[in-house]
Amino acid sequence: MARDILKTLKSEHDELRKLFDQVNDTTDRARKTRTDLLERIEASFMPHARWEEQVFYPEFRKRADRDGLKTHAEAVAEHKAVEETVIPDVHAAEVDTPEFAGRIKVFGEMVEHHAREEEQTMFKMARELFTTEERAQLDEDYEQWKQSAQGREAMVAAQAKTGMKDAGRRMTH
């Protein structure tokens, strides 16, 4: 099968959907399971989001018309909301509480909304804006980036950013 960044990103969305379904099916007693699933969610979400923000979205924006620019702005705003508010809120709750269950559900709903919007709008536009070869190259670049020092640094920086907001929230609650 030919490489295509849009297929890879969609596949990662699908994996996140499964992880959120699993965590939403847990009870408050499932402390270890919830902790493990949250780690898996973030390990999947953070590099995906960071690469989109640093590579895919800027390339999309360069080629987009007015509707595409609006779609781009929505995607950037949704990433910012999740990274700066939703994830720190999840971390501010103990995993064995109803607060955590509610907050992780909101996290999953926001990711689902964002993924659906991307797939139905941005990805459709991207099929027109990028050639098959460009999408294949982006896919290859993404795979290499995730394994690179730059990709690992972006992941650590993103986790530190959400962790710092989490620490600030814990101090104020």
N, CA and C atoms as an extended XYZ file, in Angstrom:
519
Properties=species:S:1:pos:R:3:atomname:S:1:resname:S:1:resid:I:1 pbc="F F F"
N         0.849       -1.187        0.000 N   MET     1
C         0.000        0.000        0.000 CA  MET     1
C         0.890        1.245        0.000 C   MET     1
N         0.514        2.220       -0.788 N   ALA     2
C         1.288        3.452       -0.894 CA  ALA     2
C         1.208        4.242        0.401 C   ALA     2
N         2.308        4.899        0.721 N   ARG     3
C         2.350        5.742        1.914 CA  ARG     3
C         1.476        6.969        1.682 C   ARG     3
N         0.840        7.431        2.767 N   ASP     4
C         0.018        8.631        2.688 CA  ASP     4
C        -0.137        9.181        4.105 C   ASP     4
N         0.324       10.372        4.333 N   ILE     5
C         0.255       10.976        5.658 CA  ILE     5
C        -1.180       11.048        6.161 C   ILE     5
N        -2.120       11.256        5.285 N   LEU     6
C        -3.512       11.362        5.713 CA  LEU     6
C        -4.014       10.028        6.272 C   LEU     6
N        -3.583        8.925        5.666 N   LYS     7
C        -3.956        7.601        6.172 CA  LYS     7
C        -3.294        7.339        7.525 C   LYS     7
N        -2.045        7.752        7.660 N   THR     8
C        -1.331        7.560        8.925 CA  THR     8
C        -1.990        8.360       10.041 C   THR     8
N        -2.292        9.624        9.775 N   LEU     9
C        -2.928       10.456       10.801 CA  LEU     9
C        -4.307        9.907       11.174 C   LEU     9
N        -5.064        9.443       10.177 N   LYS    10
C        -6.384        8.842       10.437 CA  LYS    10
C        -6.219        7.585       11.283 C   LYS    10
N        -5.236        6.776       10.986 N   SER    11
C        -4.976        5.563       11.758 CA  SER    11
C        -4.651        5.913       13.213 C   SER    11
N        -3.893        6.969       13.417 N   GLU    12
C        -3.583        7.399       14.783 CA  GLU    12
C        -4.835        7.929       15.484 C   GLU    12
N        -5.699        8.610       14.754 N   HIS    13
C        -6.980        9.037       15.332 CA  HIS    13
C        -7.766        7.803       15.799 C   HIS    13
N        -7.810        6.779       14.958 N   ASP    14
C        -8.550        5.555       15.287 CA  ASP    14
C        -7.978        4.890       16.537 C   ASP    14
N        -6.662        4.872       16.644 N   GLU    15
C        -6.013        4.290       17.828 CA  GLU    15
C        -6.390        5.080       19.081 C   GLU    15
N        -6.393        6.404       18.980 N   LEU    16
C        -6.805        7.228       20.122 CA  LEU    16
C        -8.258        6.969       20.504 C   LEU    16
N        -9.108        6.819       19.515 N   ARG    17
C       -10.522        6.523       19.799 CA  ARG    17
C       -10.646        5.244       20.626 C   ARG    17
N        -9.892        4.208       20.245 N   LYS    18
C        -9.927        2.936       20.968 CA  LYS    18
C        -9.438        3.114       22.405 C   LYS    18
N        -8.358        3.868       22.578 N   LEU    19
C        -7.822        4.088       23.922 CA  LEU    19
C        -8.804        4.854       24.800 C   LEU    19
N        -9.448        5.863       24.232 N   PHE    20
C       -10.446        6.608       25.007 CA  PHE    20
C       -11.642        5.720       25.351 C   PHE    20
N       -12.066        4.868       24.421 N   ASP    21
C       -13.153        3.926       24.724 CA  ASP    21
C       -12.759        3.027       25.897 C   ASP    21
N       -11.511        2.548       25.888 N   GLN    22
C       -11.050        1.667       26.962 CA  GLN    22
C       -11.033        2.387       28.306 C   GLN    22
N       -10.505        3.601       28.340 N   VAL    23
C       -10.429        4.312       29.616 CA  VAL    23
C       -11.814        4.699       30.104 C   VAL    23
N       -12.709        5.026       29.189 N   ASN    24
C       -14.080        5.384       29.584 CA  ASN    24
C       -14.857        4.179       30.106 C   ASN    24
N       -14.418        2.977       29.776 N   ASP    25
C       -15.070        1.762       30.262 CA  ASP    25
C       -14.558        1.321       31.640 C   ASP    25
N       -13.595        2.045       32.204 N   THR    26
C       -13.043        1.659       33.503 CA  THR    26
C       -13.885        2.210       34.649 C   THR    26
N       -13.654        1.654       35.824 N   THR    27
C       -14.281        2.168       37.051 CA  THR    27
C       -13.232        2.923       37.855 C   THR    27
N       -13.675        3.626       38.880 N   ASP    28
C       -12.749        4.382       39.722 CA  ASP    28
C       -11.721        3.485       40.408 C   ASP    28
N       -12.008        2.199       40.542 N   ARG    29
C       -11.056        1.273       41.181 CA  ARG    29
C        -9.895        0.907       40.253 C   ARG    29
N       -10.011        1.213       38.989 N   ALA    30
C        -9.005        0.799       37.998 CA  ALA    30
C        -7.852        1.807       37.914 C   ALA    30
N        -7.258        2.112       39.039 N   ARG    31
C        -6.200        3.119       39.110 CA  ARG    31
C        -5.041        2.818       38.141 C   ARG    31
N        -4.499        1.608       38.207 N   LYS    32
C        -3.355        1.244       37.354 CA  LYS    32
C        -3.756        1.260       35.874 C   LYS    32
N        -4.902        0.700       35.556 N   THR    33
C        -5.360        0.658       34.161 CA  THR    33
C        -5.548        2.075       33.630 C   THR    33
N        -6.193        2.939       34.404 N   ARG    34
C        -6.394        4.323       33.968 CA  ARG    34
C        -5.063        5.048       33.782 C   ARG    34
N        -4.151        4.839       34.699 N   THR    35
C        -2.832        5.473       34.597 CA  THR    35
C        -2.122        5.009       33.331 C   THR    35
N        -2.132        3.703       33.094 N   ASP    36
C        -1.489        3.143       31.897 CA  ASP    36
C        -2.137        3.668       30.615 C   ASP    36
N        -3.470        3.704       30.602 N   LEU    37
C        -4.169        4.180       29.399 CA  LEU    37
C        -3.907        5.661       29.161 C   LEU    37
N        -3.868        6.462       30.221 N   LEU    38
C        -3.563        7.884       30.053 CA  LEU    38
C        -2.163        8.062       29.468 C   LEU    38
N        -1.211        7.282       29.947 N   GLU    39
C         0.151        7.345       29.396 CA  GLU    39
C         0.153        6.971       27.916 C   GLU    39
N        -0.589        5.926       27.555 N   ARG    40
C        -0.663        5.502       26.149 CA  ARG    40
C        -1.347        6.564       25.289 C   ARG    40
N        -2.397        7.185       25.825 N   ILE    41
C        -3.093        8.251       25.095 CA  ILE    41
C        -2.133        9.395       24.825 C   ILE    41
N        -1.424        9.828       25.850 N   GLU    42
C        -0.506       10.952       25.668 CA  GLU    42
C         0.667       10.586       24.760 C   GLU    42
N         1.162        9.354       24.860 N   ALA    43
C         2.272        8.918       24.005 CA  ALA    43
C         1.858        8.895       22.542 C   ALA    43
N         0.581        8.697       22.275 N   SER    44
C         0.065        8.719       20.907 CA  SER    44
C        -0.295       10.150       20.485 C   SER    44
N        -0.968       10.863       21.378 N   PHE    45
C        -1.479       12.195       21.061 CA  PHE    45
C        -0.377       13.242       20.901 C   PHE    45
N         0.567       13.283       21.836 N   MET    46
C         1.528       14.388       21.868 CA  MET    46
C         2.400       14.483       20.610 C   MET    46
N         3.050       13.405       20.175 N   PRO    47
C         3.856       13.557       18.947 CA  PRO    47
C         2.990       13.873       17.725 C   PRO    47
N         1.827       13.276       17.658 N   HIS    48
C         0.887       13.518       16.560 CA  HIS    48
C         0.547       15.015       16.497 C   HIS    48
N         0.126       15.553       17.621 N   ALA    49
C        -0.273       16.967       17.668 CA  ALA    49
C         0.910       17.885       17.379 C   ALA    49
N         2.047       17.593       17.975 N   ARG    50
C         3.214       18.456       17.794 CA  ARG    50
C         3.651       18.475       16.332 C   ARG    50
N         3.684       17.315       15.687 N   TRP    51
C         4.106       17.272       14.288 CA  TRP    51
C         3.106       18.002       13.394 C   TRP    51
N         1.827       17.808       13.658 N   GLU    52
C         0.822       18.548       12.879 CA  GLU    52
C         1.076       20.051       13.006 C   GLU    52
N         1.294       20.518       14.228 N   GLU    53
C         1.494       21.947       14.475 CA  GLU    53
C         2.769       22.473       13.813 C   GLU    53
N         3.829       21.687       13.841 N   GLN    54
C         5.122       22.147       13.338 CA  GLN    54
C         5.319       21.935       11.845 C   GLN    54
N         4.674       20.926       11.269 N   VAL    55
C         4.941       20.579        9.867 CA  VAL    55
C         3.672       20.609        9.013 C   VAL    55
N         2.705       19.770        9.356 N   PHE    56
C         1.544       19.603        8.483 CA  PHE    56
C         0.695       20.871        8.389 C   PHE    56
N         0.332       21.448        9.524 N   TYR    57
C        -0.518       22.635        9.495 CA  TYR    57
C         0.129       23.802        8.750 C   TYR    57
N         1.420       24.109        8.990 N   PRO    58
C         2.025       25.210        8.219 CA  PRO    58
C         2.036       24.942        6.707 C   PRO    58
N         2.287       23.695        6.304 N   GLU    59
C         2.271       23.356        4.875 CA  GLU    59
C         0.858       23.485        4.315 C   GLU    59
N        -0.114       23.035        5.083 N   PHE    60
C        -1.517       23.163        4.671 CA  PHE    60
C        -1.874       24.638        4.520 C   PHE    60
N        -1.492       25.436        5.498 N   ARG    61
C        -1.836       26.864        5.521 CA  ARG    61
C        -1.274       27.600        4.294 C   ARG    61
N        -0.063       27.262        3.889 N   LYS    62
C         0.575       27.902        2.728 CA  LYS    62
C        -0.249       27.722        1.452 C   LYS    62
N        -0.967       26.608        1.358 N   ARG    63
C        -1.669       26.251        0.124 CA  ARG    63
C        -3.163       26.545        0.179 C   ARG    63
N        -3.672       26.842        1.365 N   ALA    64
C        -5.115       26.902        1.577 CA  ALA    64
C        -5.753       28.185        1.059 C   ALA    64
N        -7.014       28.054        0.658 N   ASP    65
C        -7.839       29.216        0.335 CA  ASP    65
C        -8.479       29.713        1.637 C   ASP    65
N        -9.426       30.626        1.541 N   ARG    66
C       -10.039       31.190        2.742 CA  ARG    66
C       -10.686       30.120        3.623 C   ARG    66
N       -11.425       29.193        3.024 N   ASP    67
C       -12.048       28.122        3.797 CA  ASP    67
C       -10.993       27.245        4.475 C   ASP    67
N        -9.926       26.983        3.748 N   GLY    68
C        -8.827       26.201        4.314 CA  GLY    68
C        -8.160       26.927        5.469 C   GLY    68
N        -8.004       28.244        5.337 N   LEU    69
C        -7.399       29.027        6.418 CA  LEU    69
C        -8.282       28.996        7.668 C   LEU    69
N        -9.590       29.018        7.457 N   LYS    70
C       -10.520       28.925        8.586 CA  LYS    70
C       -10.396       27.542        9.246 C   LYS    70
N       -10.344       26.504        8.450 N   THR    71
C       -10.174       25.145        8.959 CA  THR    71
C        -8.870       25.032        9.735 C   THR    71
N        -7.816       25.619        9.195 N   HIS    72
C        -6.513       25.625        9.856 CA  HIS    72
C        -6.613       26.317       11.212 C   HIS    72
N        -7.244       27.488       11.251 N   ALA    73
C        -7.375       28.242       12.503 CA  ALA    73
C        -8.142       27.437       13.550 C   ALA    73
N        -9.194       26.750       13.134 N   GLU    74
C        -9.968       25.905       14.050 CA  GLU    74
C        -9.092       24.795       14.627 C   GLU    74
N        -8.329       24.143       13.770 N   ALA    75
C        -7.479       23.031       14.211 CA  ALA    75
C        -6.436       23.506       15.220 C   ALA    75
N        -5.810       24.642       14.936 N   VAL    76
C        -4.797       25.190       15.848 CA  VAL    76
C        -5.435       25.542       17.196 C   VAL    76
N        -6.602       26.162       17.165 N   ALA    77
C        -7.291       26.547       18.399 CA  ALA    77
C        -7.688       25.313       19.212 C   ALA    77
N        -8.127       24.270       18.536 N   GLU    78
C        -8.508       23.044       19.243 CA  GLU    78
C        -7.291       22.391       19.895 C   GLU    78
N        -6.177       22.349       19.193 N   HIS    79
C        -4.951       21.801       19.794 CA  HIS    79
C        -4.575       22.594       21.042 C   HIS    79
N        -4.621       23.907       20.920 N   LYS    80
C        -4.240       24.771       22.044 CA  LYS    80
C        -5.152       24.532       23.246 C   LYS    80
N        -6.451       24.431       23.013 N   ALA    81
C        -7.400       24.197       24.106 CA  ALA    81
C        -7.122       22.870       24.808 C   ALA    81
N        -6.870       21.834       24.030 N   VAL    82
C        -6.607       20.517       24.611 CA  VAL    82
C        -5.286       20.537       25.385 C   VAL    82
N        -4.244       21.082       24.779 N   GLU    83
C        -2.924       21.041       25.402 CA  GLU    83
C        -2.811       21.966       26.618 C   GLU    83
N        -3.478       23.119       26.570 N   GLU    84
C        -3.301       24.095       27.644 CA  GLU    84
C        -4.361       24.006       28.734 C   GLU    84
N        -5.508       23.421       28.438 N   THR    85
C        -6.580       23.369       29.430 CA  THR    85
C        -7.010       21.945       29.751 C   THR    85
N        -7.375       21.183       28.744 N   VAL    86
C        -7.977       19.869       28.979 CA  VAL    86
C        -6.983       18.883       29.593 C   VAL    86
N        -5.814       18.740       29.003 N   ILE    87
C        -4.835       17.781       29.543 CA  ILE    87
C        -4.418       18.155       30.972 C   ILE    87
N        -4.088       19.428       31.245 N   PRO    88
C        -3.771       19.763       32.645 CA  PRO    88
C        -4.935       19.491       33.603 C   PRO    88
N        -6.171       19.700       33.159 N   ASP    89
C        -7.325       19.382       34.006 CA  ASP    89
C        -7.396       17.888       34.299 C   ASP    89
N        -7.106       17.070       33.310 N   VAL    90
C        -7.108       15.619       33.515 CA  VAL    90
C        -6.058       15.271       34.572 C   VAL    90
N        -4.876       15.841       34.443 N   HIS    91
C        -3.787       15.549       35.378 CA  HIS    91
C        -4.043       16.102       36.778 C   HIS    91
N        -4.879       17.096       36.883 N   ALA    92
C        -5.177       17.693       38.193 CA  ALA    92
C        -6.136       16.834       39.013 C   ALA    92
N        -6.728       15.829       38.387 N   ALA    93
C        -7.651       14.929       39.091 CA  ALA    93
C        -6.943       13.610       39.400 C   ALA    93
N        -7.230       13.054       40.558 N   GLU    94
C        -6.717       11.720       40.900 CA  GLU    94
C        -7.411       10.705       39.994 C   GLU    94
N        -6.636        9.713       39.498 N   VAL    95
C        -7.192        8.785       38.507 CA  VAL    95
C        -8.299        7.887       39.049 C   VAL    95
N        -8.409        7.776       40.368 N   ASP    96
C        -9.430        6.893       40.934 CA  ASP    96
C       -10.659        7.671       41.414 C   ASP    96
N       -10.963        8.773       40.713 N   THR    97
C       -12.101        9.613       41.108 CA  THR    97
C       -13.065        9.828       39.947 C   THR    97
N       -14.303       10.190       40.278 N   PRO    98
C       -15.263       10.555       39.228 CA  PRO    98
C       -14.809       11.809       38.466 C   PRO    98
N       -14.051       12.691       39.107 N   GLU    99
C       -13.538       13.887       38.418 CA  GLU    99
C       -12.646       13.481       37.251 C   GLU    99
N       -11.757       12.517       37.508 N   PHE   100
C       -10.901       12.031       36.434 CA  PHE   100
C       -11.761       11.444       35.317 C   PHE   100
N       -12.724       10.622       35.681 N   ALA   101
C       -13.588        9.977       34.672 CA  ALA   101
C       -14.272       11.030       33.804 C   ALA   101
N       -14.771       12.086       34.435 N   GLY   102
C       -15.425       13.148       33.672 CA  GLY   102
C       -14.459       13.916       32.790 C   GLY   102
N       -13.290       14.207       33.341 N   ARG   103
C       -12.309       14.998       32.585 CA  ARG   103
C       -11.704       14.218       31.433 C   ARG   103
N       -11.433       12.928       31.630 N   ILE   104
C       -10.880       12.129       30.528 CA  ILE   104
C       -11.936       11.946       29.444 C   ILE   104
N       -13.211       11.899       29.848 N   LYS   105
C       -14.300       11.797       28.864 CA  LYS   105
C       -14.340       13.059       28.003 C   LYS   105
N       -14.200       14.231       28.627 N   VAL   106
C       -14.166       15.493       27.877 CA  VAL   106
C       -12.956       15.522       26.945 C   VAL   106
N       -11.802       15.075       27.426 N   PHE   107
C       -10.592       14.991       26.604 CA  PHE   107
C       -10.892       14.142       25.364 C   PHE   107
N       -11.474       12.972       25.574 N   GLY   108
C       -11.798       12.083       24.453 CA  GLY   108
C       -12.803       12.695       23.492 C   GLY   108
N       -13.812       13.385       24.034 N   GLU   109
C       -14.811       14.024       23.178 CA  GLU   109
C       -14.189       15.139       22.340 C   GLU   109
N       -13.275       15.889       22.947 N   MET   110
C       -12.625       16.959       22.177 CA  MET   110
C       -11.726       16.387       21.086 C   MET   110
N       -11.002       15.331       21.415 N   VAL   111
C       -10.156       14.682       20.406 CA  VAL   111
C       -11.027       14.093       19.303 C   VAL   111
N       -12.139       13.469       19.664 N   GLU   112
C       -13.049       12.900       18.657 CA  GLU   112
C       -13.585       13.991       17.740 C   GLU   112
N       -14.035       15.091       18.318 N   HIS   113
C       -14.552       16.207       17.515 CA  HIS   113
C       -13.469       16.720       16.559 C   HIS   113
N       -12.286       16.942       17.099 N   HIS   114
C       -11.172       17.461       16.302 CA  HIS   114
C       -10.804       16.482       15.181 C   HIS   114
N       -10.692       15.202       15.519 N   ALA   115
C       -10.313       14.197       14.521 CA  ALA   115
C       -11.358       14.120       13.411 C   ALA   115
N       -12.633       14.116       13.793 N   ARG   116
C       -13.705       14.051       12.796 CA  ARG   116
C       -13.657       15.269       11.876 C   ARG   116
N       -13.491       16.458       12.456 N   GLU   117
C       -13.391       17.689       11.654 CA  GLU   117
C       -12.201       17.613       10.694 C   GLU   117
N       -11.050       17.179       11.223 N   GLU   118
C        -9.856       17.059       10.382 CA  GLU   118
C       -10.109       16.103        9.225 C   GLU   118
N       -10.650       14.939        9.543 N   GLU   119
C       -10.854       13.916        8.523 CA  GLU   119
C       -11.870       14.351        7.474 C   GLU   119
N       -12.939       15.006        7.899 N   GLN   120
C       -14.008       15.369        6.971 CA  GLN   120
C       -13.726       16.665        6.219 C   GLN   120
N       -12.909       17.535        6.778 N   THR   121
C       -12.686       18.839        6.156 CA  THR   121
C       -11.238       19.013        5.704 C   THR   121
N       -10.326       19.071        6.664 N   MET   122
C        -8.930       19.351        6.337 CA  MET   122
C        -8.318       18.281        5.440 C   MET   122
N        -8.555       17.013        5.757 N   PHE   123
C        -7.951       15.945        4.969 CA  PHE   123
C        -8.516       15.921        3.554 C   PHE   123
N        -9.802       16.207        3.404 N   LYS   124
C       -10.388       16.275        2.059 CA  LYS   124
C        -9.728       17.388        1.258 C   LYS   124
N        -9.548       18.546        1.904 N   MET   125
C        -8.869       19.661        1.228 CA  MET   125
C        -7.430       19.280        0.898 C   MET   125
N        -6.759       18.615        1.839 N   ALA   126
C        -5.347       18.259        1.659 CA  ALA   126
C        -5.152       17.313        0.477 C   ALA   126
N        -6.143       16.466        0.194 N   ARG   127
C        -6.031       15.570       -0.966 CA  ARG   127
C        -5.929       16.369       -2.264 C   ARG   127
N        -6.548       17.553       -2.252 N   GLU   128
C        -6.487       18.436       -3.429 CA  GLU   128
C        -5.216       19.300       -3.418 C   GLU   128
N        -4.769       19.665       -2.231 N   LEU   129
C        -3.648       20.608       -2.093 CA  LEU   129
C        -2.279       19.953       -2.199 C   LEU   129
N        -2.199       18.669       -1.861 N   PHE   130
C        -0.932       17.941       -1.879 CA  PHE   130
C        -1.005       16.811       -2.895 C   PHE   130
N         0.062       16.614       -3.625 N   THR   131
C         0.109       15.490       -4.568 CA  THR   131
C         0.271       14.189       -3.790 C   THR   131
N         0.036       13.088       -4.473 N   THR   132
C         0.238       11.766       -3.877 CA  THR   132
C         1.678       11.622       -3.405 C   THR   132
N         2.607       12.121       -4.199 N   GLU   133
C         4.026       12.035       -3.852 CA  GLU   133
C         4.341       12.881       -2.618 C   GLU   133
N         3.758       14.068       -2.536 N   GLU   134
C         3.987       14.925       -1.372 CA  GLU   134
C         3.424       14.296       -0.100 C   GLU   134
N         2.250       13.684       -0.207 N   ARG   135
C         1.652       13.018        0.957 CA  ARG   135
C         2.503       11.826        1.384 C   ARG   135
N         3.062       11.103        0.428 N   ALA   136
C         3.949        9.976        0.741 CA  ALA   136
C         5.226       10.489        1.421 C   ALA   136
N         5.770       11.583        0.931 N   GLN   137
C         6.985       12.156        1.522 CA  GLN   137
C         6.711       12.663        2.944 C   GLN   137
N         5.581       13.313        3.137 N   LEU   138
C         5.209       13.776        4.479 CA  LEU   138
C         5.086       12.594        5.438 C   LEU   138
N         4.531       11.505        4.951 N   ASP   139
C         4.391       10.307        5.779 CA  ASP   139
C         5.764        9.772        6.191 C   ASP   139
N         6.667        9.716        5.237 N   GLU   140
C         8.032        9.259        5.519 CA  GLU   140
C         8.719       10.213        6.503 C   GLU   140
N         8.567       11.509        6.262 N   ASP   141
C         9.170       12.517        7.143 CA  ASP   141
C         8.634       12.394        8.565 C   ASP   141
N         7.338       12.155        8.681 N   TYR   142
C         6.709       12.027        9.996 CA  TYR   142
C         7.284       10.825       10.742 C   TYR   142
N         7.394        9.703       10.064 N   GLU   143
C         7.947        8.501       10.696 CA  GLU   143
C         9.370        8.756       11.192 C   GLU   143
N        10.165        9.402       10.366 N   GLN   144
C        11.547        9.712       10.751 CA  GLN   144
C        11.584       10.713       11.905 C   GLN   144
N        10.716       11.719       11.852 N   TRP   145
C        10.665       12.746       12.899 CA  TRP   145
C        10.344       12.128       14.256 C   TRP   145
N         9.365       11.205       14.277 N   LYS   146
C         8.976       10.586       15.554 CA  LYS   146
C        10.149        9.844       16.191 C   LYS   146
N        11.050        9.330       15.375 N   GLN   147
C        12.191        8.567       15.884 CA  GLN   147
C        13.426        9.444       16.107 C   GLN   147
N        13.347       10.710       15.722 N   SER   148
C        14.505       11.596       15.803 CA  SER   148
C        14.623       12.277       17.166 C   SER   148
N        15.765       12.866       17.413 N   ALA   149
C        15.973       13.650       18.633 CA  ALA   149
C        14.992       14.819       18.661 C   ALA   149
N        14.751       15.443       17.519 N   GLN   150
C        13.818       16.574       17.452 CA  GLN   150
C        12.408       16.132       17.852 C   GLN   150
N        11.985       14.992       17.391 N   GLY   151
C        10.670       14.474       17.747 CA  GLY   151
C        10.567       14.173       19.224 C   GLY   151
N        11.605       13.544       19.782 N   ARG   152
C        11.606       13.245       21.223 CA  ARG   152
C        11.626       14.532       22.039 C   ARG   152
N        12.404       15.525       21.592 N   GLU   153
C        12.461       16.812       22.299 CA  GLU   153
C        11.100       17.505       22.270 C   GLU   153
N        10.414       17.462       21.137 N   ALA   154
C         9.087       18.074       21.031 CA  ALA   154
C         8.115       17.401       21.988 C   ALA   154
N         8.228       16.075       22.093 N   MET   155
C         7.368       15.325       23.005 CA  MET   155
C         7.640       15.727       24.457 C   MET   155
N         8.905       15.789       24.839 N   VAL   156
C         9.276       16.151       26.208 CA  VAL   156
C         8.828       17.580       26.515 C   VAL   156
N         9.031       18.481       25.552 N   ALA   157
C         8.618       19.879       25.748 CA  ALA   157
C         7.107       19.984       25.912 C   ALA   157
N         6.364       19.240       25.121 N   ALA   158
C         4.904       19.268       25.216 CA  ALA   158
C         4.450       18.714       26.560 C   ALA   158
N         5.075       17.633       27.002 N   GLN   159
C         4.714       17.059       28.300 CA  GLN   159
C         5.078       18.016       29.430 C   GLN   159
N         6.210       18.667       29.317 N   ALA   160
C         6.618       19.626       30.351 CA  ALA   160
C         5.632       20.786       30.397 C   ALA   160
N         5.185       21.242       29.239 N   LYS   161
C         4.242       22.356       29.165 CA  LYS   161
C         2.929       21.992       29.860 C   LYS   161
N         2.381       20.816       29.555 N   THR   162
C         1.125       20.422       30.193 CA  THR   162
C         1.369       20.102       31.662 C   THR   162
N         2.532       19.570       31.994 N   GLY   163
C         2.858       19.271       33.382 CA  GLY   163
C         2.985       20.524       34.227 C   GLY   163
N         3.543       21.593       33.657 N   MET   164
C         3.680       22.845       34.396 CA  MET   164
C         2.311       23.443       34.650 C   MET   164
N         1.432       23.390       33.684 N   LYS   165
C         0.075       23.898       33.902 CA  LYS   165
C        -0.611       23.042       34.957 C   LYS   165
N        -0.354       21.723       34.927 N   ASP   166
C        -0.923       20.816       35.910 CA  ASP   166
C        -0.437       21.205       37.315 C   ASP   166
N         0.837       21.446       37.465 N   ALA   167
C         1.390       21.822       38.769 CA  ALA   167
C         0.766       23.127       39.258 C   ALA   167
N         0.597       24.079       38.377 N   GLY   168
C        -0.021       25.347       38.733 CA  GLY   168
C        -1.455       25.161       39.181 C   GLY   168
N        -2.179       24.291       38.520 N   ARG   169
C        -3.574       24.024       38.887 CA  ARG   169
C        -3.639       23.342       40.255 C   ARG   169
N        -2.751       22.411       40.486 N   ARG   170
C        -2.763       21.704       41.783 CA  ARG   170
C        -2.506       22.698       42.931 C   ARG   170
N        -1.670       23.685       42.681 N   MET   171
C        -1.340       24.658       43.718 CA  MET   171
C        -2.525       25.582       43.998 C   MET   171
N        -3.360       25.824       42.981 N   THR   172
C        -4.478       26.750       43.154 CA  THR   172
C        -5.756       26.056       43.603 C   THR   172
N        -5.761       24.705       43.576 N   HIS   173
C        -6.983       23.978       43.991 CA  HIS   173
C        -6.867       23.457       45.395 C   HIS   173
